[in-house]
Amino acid sequence: MTMQNTQHILMIRPVRFISNPQTQSSNAFQRTDITFVSPEVAAMNEFDAYVAKLRAAGMDVTVIDDTPLPHTPDSIFPNNWVSFHENGTVVLYPMQAENRRQERRQDILAQIGKRFDVRQVLDLSRFELDGKYHEGTGVMVLDHVHKIAYVCRASRSHPEVMAAFSAHLGYQAFWFDAVDSTGRPIYHTNVMMGVGRTLAVVCLESIHDLAQRQQLVQKLTDSGKVILPISYTQMNAFAGNVMELQNPAGEAVLALSTQAWDALSDEQQQLVRQYTIPVTADLHTIETLGGGGARCMIAEIFLPLKTAADNDHAFSPVMATHH
């Protein structure tokens, strides 16, 4: 049975966190006009507190430390370069920023492979050589049960890479155009929407084409979703950057930042509580300088857990190298 949520997640602990200069041109959520004292320390503290809250809520969090070299300032957002699927497939994605390509680490895959059954690696990173980028579950918001990938058009999403992903994993792409309040394309779909078992959080006003907006509403409704519309102001507070997980009892848990939760009205918070158990964490430094929030920091692991027998035929995932 296909699951929409998982309790198994990967998170990368930051070492040299800063606002990545290579991603600022396409990520309007990054703020460079604010100075933080010791952002590396602040980000590490926020990360550790978030992990503790997720574990307290029943999540199985695999934490792997970033390395000081090469310098990968966005390593805290692993969901852009890798995804782990229930058929045993690991997918690697083409990244727009050159320093983000170095986040793809063989040792991370090897560590995941110790506990989970990795059967094949689908390496789409070769598309980088042709300037075609598609940044994982940042650009694809996946409805696993109905095999729908919601994707907004931007410099970090690409139809050819999407087609390659669909061919291997069977997701149908639903493309649309979404822009921020200044009219710039939204760089990652997952900052303007999140889809859970029942609840779908969406910034509908970011879709200016009313026909596209209606088609998206129809698609979500047809697949049994209850839509929680959020405003531009709420989206800018990362209220769309949410991740629905599940605890060991099978209940839906919604991970979001304190800023995102506080941006919601009482009625919206009530709707969230109707379908999920909210878990909030202060991610102010990470959201401000990194331009990503609670959802971006989580790579879900849907891979099957290994049994004793699986260890007898261990699969060693091998990544291609592009120069």
Secondary structure, DSSP 8 states (H G I E B T S, - for coil): ---S--SEEEEEE-SS----TTTTTT-TT---S---SSHHHHHHHHHHHHHHHHHHTT-EEEEEE--SSS--TTTT-GGGTEEE-TTSEEEE---SSHHHHTT--HHHHHHHHHHB---EEEE-GGGGGGT----HHHHEEEETTTTEEEEE-STT--HHHHHHHHHHH--EEEEE--B-TTS-B-S-GGGTEEE-SSEEEE-GGG---HHHHHHHHHHHHHTT-EEEE--HHHHHTTTT--EEEE-TTS-EEEEEEHHHHHHS-HHHHHHHHHH-EEEEE--HHHHHHHS--TTTT-EEB-S-B--TTGGGG----------
